[in-house]
Amino acid sequence: MTYDFHASTGYWVTLAAHHYQQHVDAELRPFGITFRQFQVIAWLKYEGPLTQSELARRMTIEPPTLAGIMTRMESMQWIVRASCDTDRRKKYLDVGPAAEPVWEKIVAVLNKVREQATCGMSPEEVEKLHGLLSQVLLNLGEIAQPSRHERTPANSS
C-alpha cells in the first residue's frame, strides 16, 4: 500500500506550518526570543490574562512544558502572575512591563515572515488561503477564529 504525500492536505499544511515556525524562530533568535516565548506574549497580548492551562491549550503544549518557559519569562519581567479575585488558588498570566520592547521586535519579525511567506500572492489570494485554512480547522472540529477578538489583517500572522 502506498501513500501519495503530495496529494495530502495534511502534508502541505504541516510542512508549511513547520517551515513558517522555523523562519519565525530564526528571525527572533538574534533578539534572544524563542518561538515559544513569542507565543506566550502573543497569546497574552491577543486574549488578555490567561491561566497556565488555558495558555498551554492555545499553544498546543502540556502545562508542565509551559512552566519552564514561564519561569524564565517571569524572571525577565516579560510576564507576570496575578491571583484570581474569586479563587485564590487560580493564577492568571499577563504581559509584564518589560515585554513591550520585545513585542515590538516580535511584530516586526512576524510582518517580515508573513510578507516573505505570501510573496507573489495577491491580497485576494492571501484572503482565500486564510479562508481555506479556516475551513480545514472547522472541518476538523476546531474553532477557526480566536474567541475574544475579531481577526484583522493587522493582527493575523
ABEGO torsion letter per residue (X at the ends): XBBBAAABAAAAAAAAAAAAAAAAAAAAAAAGBBAAAAAAAAAAAAAEBBBAAAAAAAAGBBAAAAAAAAAAAAAAGABBBBBBAABAABBBBBBBAAAAAAAAAAAAAAAAAAAAAABGBBAAAAAAAAAAAAAAAAAAGBBABBAABBBBAAABX
